[in-house]
Amino acid sequence: MRNVLKKKKGMTLIEIVVGSLLFSMVVITVSAVLAPMMTAYMRANNIAEYNTLMDNIGNIIVSDIAQASEVTPGNPLVLVIQGTEVFYSVENGILQRGDALTDPYDVFPSGYYRGKAIEFDVEETSPGYTVSVTVSSPGGGIGTSSAVLTRDYAVRPLLAIN
């Protein structure tokens, strides 16, 4: 009978409680280390999205200004490209493009902006133009806060300015 009692295998309640406490301590330590890293990652990712959005929009406007024979800064920005009047404007934070033949359309679908809004401004400088693109976000996500970033792009039209 004694041999039967000694051969019982299993864990006692104390062993389970101690194991649970040790596991909890490891999880708390790991989460305390990972939380700031995730926040930093989300902020870096958000800044990368701002930069991508600014570059894509800036490059589109700059490339059309470079081809334009006439540029009328303002909102809307009016360009004459190969005899066709093209205009850019911002509606609800989304860049729109249109010309004499088409109604204004979104250059990028609204989902591309991921809650961010853009603005742009064009100033005449010597010998060309400066395009300022601003991206803003209300924030509120993990690792994000409201922010506004602006970048300037210099462009000189390829055609002679009248």
ROSE-4610 file (N, C-alpha, C; in Angstrom, 1 decimal, always signed):
// ROSE-4610
residu = [M/M/M/R/R/R/N/N/N/V/V/V/L/L/L/K/K/K/K/K/K/K/K/K/K/K/K/G/G/G/M/M/M/T/T/T/L/L/L/I/I/I/E/E/E/I/I/I/V/V/V/V/V/V/G/G/G/S/S/S/L/L/L/L/L/L/F/F/F/S/S/S/M/M/M/V/V/V/V/V/V/I/I/I/T/T/T/V/V/V/S/S/S/A/A/A/V/V/V/L/L/L/A/A/A/P/P/P/M/M/M/M/M/M/T/T/T/A/A/A/Y/Y/Y/M/M/M/R/R/R/A/A/A/N/N/N/N/N/N/I/I/I/A/A/A/E/E/E/Y/Y/Y/N/N/N/T/T/T/L/L/L/M/M/M/D/D/D/N/N/N/I/I/I/G/G/G/N/N/N/I/I/I/I/I/I/V/V/V/S/S/S/D/D/D/I/I/I/A/A/A/Q/Q/Q/A/A/A/S/S/S/E/E/E/V/V/V/T/T/T/P/P/P/G/G/G/N/N/N/P/P/P/L/L/L/V/V/V/L/L/L/V/V/V/I/I/I/Q/Q/Q/G/G/G/T/T/T/E/E/E/V/V/V/F/F/F/Y/Y/Y/S/S/S/V/V/V/E/E/E/N/N/N/G/G/G/I/I/I/L/L/L/Q/Q/Q/R/R/R/G/G/G/D/D/D/A/A/A/L/L/L/T/T/T/D/D/D/P/P/P/Y/Y/Y/D/D/D/V/V/V/F/F/F/P/P/P/S/S/S/G/G/G/Y/Y/Y/Y/Y/Y/R/R/R/G/G/G/K/K/K/A/A/A/I/I/I/E/E/E/F/F/F/D/D/D/V/V/V/E/E/E/E/E/E/T/T/T/S/S/S/P/P/P/G/G/G/Y/Y/Y/T/T/T/V/V/V/S/S/S/V/V/V/T/T/T/V/V/V/S/S/S/S/S/S/P/P/P/G/G/G/G/G/G/G/G/G/I/I/I/G/G/G/T/T/T/S/S/S/S/S/S/A/A/A/V/V/V/L/L/L/T/T/T/R/R/R/D/D/D/Y/Y/Y/A/A/A/V/V/V/R/R/R/P/P/P/L/L/L/L/L/L/A/A/A/I/I/I/N/N/N]
num = [1/1/1/2/2/2/3/3/3/4/4/4/5/5/5/6/6/6/7/7/7/8/8/8/9/9/9/10/10/10/11/11/11/12/12/12/13/13/13/14/14/14/15/15/15/16/16/16/17/17/17/18/18/18/19/19/19/20/20/20/21/21/21/22/22/22/23/23/23/24/24/24/25/25/25/26/26/26/27/27/27/28/28/28/29/29/29/30/30/30/31/31/31/32/32/32/33/33/33/34/34/34/35/35/35/36/36/36/37/37/37/38/38/38/39/39/39/40/40/40/41/41/41/42/42/42/43/43/43/44/44/44/45/45/45/46/46/46/47/47/47/48/48/48/49/49/49/50/50/50/51/51/51/52/52/52/53/53/53/54/54/54/55/55/55/56/56/56/57/57/57/58/58/58/59/59/59/60/60/60/61/61/61/62/62/62/63/63/63/64/64/64/65/65/65/66/66/66/67/67/67/68/68/68/69/69/69/70/70/70/71/71/71/72/72/72/73/73/73/74/74/74/75/75/75/76/76/76/77/77/77/78/78/78/79/79/79/80/80/80/81/81/81/82/82/82/83/83/83/84/84/84/85/85/85/86/86/86/87/87/87/88/88/88/89/89/89/90/90/90/91/91/91/92/92/92/93/93/93/94/94/94/95/95/95/96/96/96/97/97/97/98/98/98/99/99/99/100/100/100/101/101/101/102/102/102/103/103/103/104/104/104/105/105/105/106/106/106/107/107/107/108/108/108/109/109/109/110/110/110/111/111/111/112/112/112/113/113/113/114/114/114/115/115/115/116/116/116/117/117/117/118/118/118/119/119/119/120/120/120/121/121/121/122/122/122/123/123/123/124/124/124/125/125/125/126/126/126/127/127/127/128/128/128/129/129/129/130/130/130/131/131/131/132/132/132/133/133/133/134/134/134/135/135/135/136/136/136/137/137/137/138/138/138/139/139/139/140/140/140/141/141/141/142/142/142/143/143/143/144/144/144/145/145/145/146/146/146/147/147/147/148/148/148/149/149/149/150/150/150/151/151/151/152/152/152/153/153/153/154/154/154/155/155/155/156/156/156/157/157/157/158/158/158/159/159/159/160/160/160/161/161/161/162/162/162]
x = [+0.8/+0.0/+0.9/+2.0/+2.8/+3.4/+3.8/+4.3/+3.3/+2.1/+1.0/+0.9/+1.0/+0.9/+2.1/+3.3/+4.5/+4.6/+3.9/+4.0/+3.1/+2.3/+1.3/+2.1/+1.7/+2.4/+1.4/+1.9/+1.0/+1.7/+0.9/+1.4/+0.5/+1.1/+0.3/-0.2/-1.1/-1.7/-0.7/+0.2/+1.3/+2.2/+2.5/+3.4/+2.7/+1.4/+0.6/+0.6/+0.4/+0.3/+1.7/+2.8/+4.1/+4.4/+4.1/+4.3/+3.5/+2.3/+1.5/+2.1/+2.5/+3.2/+4.4/+5.3/+6.5/+6.1/+5.2/+4.7/+4.2/+3.4/+2.8/+3.9/+5.0/+6.1/+6.8/+7.0/+7.6/+6.8/+5.5/+4.6/+4.6/+4.5/+4.5/+5.8/+6.9/+8.2/+8.3/+7.9/+8.0/+7.0/+5.8/+4.9/+5.4/+6.1/+6.6/+7.8/+8.5/+9.5/+8.9/+7.9/+7.4/+6.5/+5.8/+4.8/+5.5/+6.7/+7.3/+7.9/+8.3/+8.9/+7.8/+6.6/+5.4/+5.0/+5.0/+4.7/+5.7/+7.0/+8.0/+7.8/+7.5/+7.3/+6.1/+5.0/+3.9/+4.1/+4.9/+5.2/+6.1/+7.1/+8.0/+7.2/+6.3/+5.4/+4.5/+4.0/+3.1/+3.9/+5.1/+6.0/+6.3/+6.6/+6.9/+5.6/+4.4/+3.2/+3.1/+3.4/+3.4/+4.3/+5.5/+6.6/+6.2/+5.6/+5.2/+4.1/+3.1/+2.0/+2.5/+3.4/+3.9/+4.7/+5.5/+6.3/+5.5/+4.5/+3.7/+2.9/+2.3/+1.5/+2.4/+3.5/+4.5/+5.0/+5.3/+5.9/+4.9/+3.6/+2.6/+2.4/+2.3/+2.2/+3.4/+4.6/+5.8/+6.0/+5.7/+5.9/+5.0/+3.8/+2.9/+3.4/+3.8/+4.4/+5.6/+6.4/+7.6/+7.2/+6.1/+5.6/+4.7/+4.4/+3.4/+4.0/+3.3/+3.7/+3.2/+2.1/+1.6/+1.3/+1.6/+1.2/+0.5/-0.6/-1.4/-1.5/-0.6/-0.7/-2.0/-2.4/-3.6/-4.3/-5.5/-6.4/-7.7/-7.9/-7.1/-5.9/-4.9/-3.7/-4.1/-3.8/-4.2/-2.9/-2.8/-1.6/-2.1/-1.3/-1.6/-0.5/-0.9/+0.0/-0.4/+0.4/+0.2/-1.2/-1.4/-2.6/-3.9/-3.8/-4.9/-4.8/-5.9/-5.9/-6.2/-5.2/-5.3/-5.4/-6.2/-6.2/-6.1/-5.5/-5.4/-6.1/-6.9/-7.5/-7.5/-7.9/-8.1/-9.5/-10.1/-11.5/-11.6/-11.9/-12.0/-10.7/-9.6/-8.2/-7.7/-8.4/-8.0/-7.7/-6.6/-6.1/-7.0/-7.5/-8.3/-7.6/-7.8/-7.2/-8.4/-8.3/-9.3/-8.8/-9.5/-9.1/-10.4/-10.3/-11.4/-12.3/-11.8/-12.6/-13.2/-12.6/-13.1/-13.4/-14.4/-14.7/-13.6/-13.5/-12.4/-12.6/-11.5/-11.5/-10.3/-10.5/-9.5/-8.2/-7.1/-5.8/-5.6/-5.8/-5.7/-7.0/-7.4/-8.7/-8.6/-9.7/-9.8/-9.1/-9.1/-8.5/-7.0/-6.4/-5.0/-4.5/-5.3/-4.9/-4.9/-5.6/-5.6/-5.9/-6.9/-7.3/-6.5/-5.5/-4.7/-5.3/-5.1/-5.6/-4.4/-4.5/-3.4/-3.8/-2.8/-3.0/-1.8/-1.9/-0.7/-0.8/+0.4/+0.5/+1.6/+1.4/+2.5/+2.8/+4.1/+4.6/+5.6/+5.5/+6.4/+7.7/+8.8/+10.1/+11.0/+12.2/+13.1/+14.0/+14.2/+13.6/+12.4/+11.7/+10.6/+9.6/+9.2/+8.1/+8.5/+7.9/+8.1/+6.7/+6.6/+5.4/+5.5/+4.6/+4.6/+3.4/+3.8/+2.7/+2.7/+1.5/+1.3/+0.4/+0.8/-0.1/-0.4/-1.6/-2.0/-2.9/-2.9/-3.6/-4.2/-5.4/-6.0/-5.4/-4.8/-4.2/-5.2/-4.9/-5.8/-5.5/-4.7/-4.3/-3.2/-2.9/-1.8/-0.5/+0.2/+1.5/+1.4/+0.2/+0.0/-0.5/-0.3/-0.9/-1.1/-1.9/-2.1/-0.8/-0.6/+0.6/+0.4/+1.3/+1.3/+2.7/+3.0/+4.3/+4.2/+5.2/+5.2/+6.5/+6.5/+7.7/+7.6/+8.7/+8.8/+9.5/+9.0/+9.6/+9.8/+11.0/+11.4/+11.2/+10.7/+10.5/+10.7/+11.3/+11.5/+10.9/+9.9/+9.3/+10.3/+10.1/+10.9/+10.7/+9.5/+9.2/+9.4/+9.7/+9.9/+8.7/+9.0/+7.9/+7.6/+6.4/+6.1/+5.9]
y = [-1.2/+0.0/+1.3/+1.2/+2.4/+2.7/+1.7/+1.9/+2.6/+2.3/+2.9/+4.4/+4.7/+6.1/+6.9/+6.3/+7.0/+7.2/+6.4/+6.5/+7.4/+8.1/+9.1/+10.3/+10.6/+11.7/+12.8/+14.0/+15.2/+16.4/+17.5/+18.7/+19.1/+19.7/+20.2/+21.6/+22.0/+23.4/+24.4/+24.3/+25.2/+25.4/+24.2/+24.3/+25.0/+24.8/+25.5/+27.0/+27.4/+28.8/+29.5/+28.8/+29.4/+29.5/+28.5/+28.5/+29.6/+29.8/+30.9/+32.3/+32.4/+33.7/+34.0/+33.0/+33.2/+33.5/+32.8/+33.1/+34.5/+35.0/+36.3/+37.4/+37.1/+38.1/+38.2/+37.1/+37.1/+37.9/+37.7/+38.4/+39.9/+40.3/+41.7/+42.3/+41.7/+42.2/+42.4/+41.4/+41.5/+42.6/+42.7/+43.7/+45.1/+45.2/+46.5/+47.0/+46.0/+46.3/+46.5/+45.8/+45.9/+47.1/+47.5/+48.7/+49.9/+50.4/+51.6/+51.3/+50.1/+49.8/+49.8/+49.4/+49.4/+50.9/+51.7/+53.1/+53.8/+53.5/+54.1/+53.6/+52.4/+51.8/+52.5/+52.7/+53.3/+54.7/+55.5/+56.8/+56.9/+56.0/+56.0/+55.6/+54.7/+54.3/+55.5/+56.2/+57.3/+58.4/+58.7/+59.7/+59.3/+58.0/+57.5/+57.6/+57.5/+57.7/+59.1/+60.1/+61.5/+61.8/+61.3/+61.6/+61.0/+59.8/+59.2/+60.0/+60.4/+61.2/+62.5/+63.2/+64.5/+64.3/+63.3/+63.1/+62.8/+61.9/+61.6/+62.7/+63.5/+64.6/+65.7/+66.0/+67.0/+66.7/+65.4/+65.0/+65.2/+64.9/+65.0/+66.5/+67.4/+68.8/+69.4/+69.0/+69.5/+69.1/+67.8/+67.4/+68.1/+68.4/+69.2/+70.7/+71.2/+72.6/+72.7/+71.6/+71.6/+71.6/+71.0/+70.9/+72.1/+73.0/+74.0/+75.2/+75.8/+77.0/+78.2/+78.1/+79.1/+78.5/+79.3/+78.8/+80.0/+79.7/+80.7/+80.1/+80.6/+80.0/+80.4/+79.6/+79.9/+78.6/+78.7/+77.5/+77.8/+77.3/+76.2/+76.7/+75.8/+76.1/+75.8/+76.8/+76.6/+76.6/+75.5/+75.3/+75.2/+75.7/+75.4/+74.5/+73.3/+72.2/+71.8/+72.1/+71.8/+72.3/+73.6/+74.2/+73.9/+73.0/+72.6/+73.1/+73.7/+74.3/+73.1/+73.0/+71.9/+72.6/+72.2/+72.8/+71.7/+72.1/+71.3/+72.1/+71.4/+72.0/+70.9/+71.4/+70.4/+70.5/+69.4/+69.3/+68.3/+68.8/+68.0/+67.3/+67.9/+67.4/+66.4/+66.3/+65.4/+66.1/+65.8/+66.5/+66.1/+67.1/+66.9/+67.5/+66.9/+67.4/+67.4/+68.4/+68.5/+69.3/+69.3/+70.1/+70.5/+71.1/+71.7/+70.5/+69.3/+68.2/+67.3/+67.3/+66.4/+67.2/+66.7/+67.2/+66.9/+67.6/+67.3/+65.9/+65.2/+63.9/+63.8/+62.8/+62.6/+62.0/+62.6/+62.1/+60.7/+60.6/+59.3/+59.0/+57.8/+57.5/+57.9/+58.2/+58.7/+57.8/+56.5/+55.5/+55.6/+56.2/+56.4/+57.3/+58.3/+59.3/+58.8/+57.7/+57.1/+58.1/+58.9/+59.9/+61.1/+61.3/+62.5/+63.4/+64.7/+65.7/+66.5/+66.9/+67.7/+69.1/+69.9/+71.3/+71.5/+72.4/+72.8/+74.3/+74.9/+76.3/+76.4/+77.2/+77.5/+78.9/+79.2/+80.6/+80.8/+81.9/+82.2/+82.7/+82.0/+82.4/+82.5/+83.1/+83.2/+82.1/+81.3/+81.4/+80.5/+80.0/+79.1/+79.3/+78.1/+78.1/+77.2/+77.5/+76.6/+76.1/+74.8/+74.1/+73.6/+74.1/+73.6/+72.7/+71.5/+70.4/+70.2/+70.3/+70.1/+68.9/+68.1/+66.9/+67.0/+66.9/+67.0/+65.8/+65.5/+64.3/+64.6/+64.2/+64.5/+63.6/+62.5/+61.6/+60.7/+60.2/+59.3/+57.9/+57.4/+56.0/+55.7/+54.4/+54.0/+54.6/+55.3/+55.8/+57.0/+57.5/+58.7/+59.8/+61.0/+62.2/+63.1/+64.2/+65.1/+65.8/+65.9/+66.4/+67.1/+68.0/+68.7/+68.8/+68.3/+68.3/+69.0/+69.8/+70.6/+70.3/+70.2/+70.1/+71.0/+71.6/+72.5/+71.8/+72.0/+71.4/+72.6/+72.7/+73.8/+73.2/+74.0/+73.5/+74.7/+74.4/+75.4/+74.8/+75.5/+75.0/+74.8/+73.7/+73.4/+74.3/+74.9/+75.8/+77.2/+78.1/+79.5/+80.1/+80.8/+81.5/+82.8/+83.1/+84.4/+85.5]
z = [+0.0/+0.0/+0.0/+0.8/+0.8/-0.6/-1.3/-2.6/-3.6/-3.4/-4.3/-4.0/-2.7/-2.3/-2.8/-2.7/-3.1/-4.6/-5.4/-6.9/-7.5/-6.7/-7.3/-7.9/-9.1/-9.8/-10.0/-10.0/-10.2/-9.6/-9.6/-9.0/-7.9/-6.9/-5.7/-6.1/-5.3/-5.5/-5.3/-4.4/-4.1/-5.4/-6.0/-7.2/-8.3/-8.5/-9.5/-9.3/-8.0/-7.7/-7.9/-7.5/-7.7/-9.2/-9.9/-11.4/-12.0/-11.6/-12.2/-11.8/-10.6/-10.2/-11.0/-11.2/-12.0/-13.4/-14.0/-15.4/-15.5/-14.5/-14.5/-14.5/-13.6/-13.5/-14.9/-15.6/-16.9/-17.9/-17.9/-18.8/-18.5/-17.3/-16.9/-17.3/-17.1/-17.5/-19.0/-19.8/-21.2/-21.7/-21.2/-21.7/-21.3/-20.2/-19.8/-20.8/-21.3/-22.3/-23.7/-24.1/-25.4/-25.6/-24.6/-24.8/-25.3/-24.7/-25.3/-26.7/-26.9/-28.3/-29.3/-29.0/-29.9/-30.2/-29.1/-29.3/-30.2/-30.0/-30.9/-32.3/-32.5/-33.8/-34.5/-33.8/-34.3/-34.7/-33.9/-34.2/-35.5/-35.6/-36.7/-38.0/-37.9/-39.0/-39.4/-38.5/-38.8/-39.5/-39.1/-39.7/-41.1/-41.3/-42.7/-43.6/-43.0/-43.8/-44.2/-43.3/-43.6/-44.7/-44.6/-45.6/-47.0/-47.0/-48.3/-48.9/-48.1/-48.6/-49.1/-48.4/-48.9/-50.2/-50.2/-51.4/-52.6/-52.5/-53.6/-54.2/-53.3/-53.7/-54.2/-53.5/-54.0/-55.4/-55.6/-56.9/-58.0/-57.8/-58.8/-59.2/-58.2/-58.5/-59.2/-58.6/-59.2/-60.6/-60.9/-62.3/-63.3/-62.9/-63.7/-63.9/-62.8/-62.9/-63.8/-63.8/-64.6/-66.1/-66.4/-67.8/-68.2/-67.3/-67.6/-68.3/-69.2/-69.9/-69.1/-68.3/-67.5/-66.1/-65.0/-63.7/-63.0/-62.4/-61.6/-60.2/-59.3/-57.9/-57.3/-56.3/-55.5/-55.3/-54.8/-54.6/-55.3/-56.5/-57.1/-57.8/-57.8/-58.6/-60.1/-61.0/-62.4/-63.2/-64.0/-64.9/-66.4/-67.3/-68.7/-69.2/-69.5/-70.0/-71.4/-72.3/-73.8/-74.2/-73.8/-74.2/-73.5/-72.5/-71.7/-70.3/-69.8/-68.5/-67.5/-66.6/-65.5/-64.2/-63.3/-62.0/-60.9/-59.8/-58.6/-57.4/-56.6/-55.4/-54.3/-53.1/-52.0/-51.6/-51.5/-51.0/-49.9/-48.7/-47.5/-47.2/-47.4/-47.2/-48.2/-49.3/-50.4/-51.6/-52.3/-53.5/-54.7/-55.4/-56.6/-57.8/-58.9/-60.2/-61.2/-62.0/-63.1/-64.3/-65.3/-66.5/-67.2/-68.4/-69.1/-69.6/-69.7/-70.2/-69.1/-68.0/-66.9/-65.6/-64.9/-63.6/-62.6/-61.5/-60.6/-60.0/-59.9/-59.4/-58.3/-57.4/-56.4/-57.0/-56.8/-57.3/-56.7/-55.4/-54.7/-54.1/-53.9/-53.2/-51.8/-51.2/-49.8/-48.8/-49.0/-48.1/-48.1/-49.1/-49.2/-48.1/-47.7/-46.8/-45.3/-45.1/-43.7/-42.6/-42.8/-41.8/-41.8/-42.6/-42.7/-43.7/-43.6/-44.5/-45.1/-46.3/-46.9/-47.3/-47.4/-48.0/-48.8/-49.8/-50.5/-50.8/-51.1/-51.4/-52.4/-53.4/-54.4/-54.4/-54.3/-54.4/-55.5/-56.2/-57.2/-56.6/-57.0/-56.5/-57.7/-57.6/-58.7/-58.7/-59.7/-61.1/-61.3/-60.3/-60.5/-59.5/-58.8/-57.8/-56.7/-55.5/-54.4/-54.0/-53.9/-53.6/-52.1/-51.3/-49.9/-49.7/-49.2/-49.0/-47.5/-46.9/-45.5/-45.3/-44.4/-44.0/-42.5/-42.2/-40.8/-40.4/-39.1/-38.6/-37.2/-37.0/-35.7/-34.6/-35.0/-34.0/-33.3/-32.2/-31.4/-31.5/-32.4/-32.4/-31.5/-31.4/-30.6/-31.1/-30.2/-30.6/-31.5/-31.7/-32.6/-31.8/-32.3/-31.7/-32.8/-32.6/-33.6/-34.0/-35.3/-35.8/-37.2/-37.5/-38.8/-39.3/-40.5/-41.1/-42.4/-42.8/-44.0/-44.7/-46.0/-46.8/-48.0/-48.4/-49.5/-50.7/-51.9/-53.1/-54.1/-54.5/-55.5/-56.9/-57.8/-59.2/-60.1/-61.2/-62.3/-63.5/-64.1/-65.3/-66.4/-67.2/-68.3/-69.4/-69.6/-70.6/-70.2/-71.1/-70.7/-70.0/-69.0/-68.3/-68.9/-69.3/-70.0/-69.0]
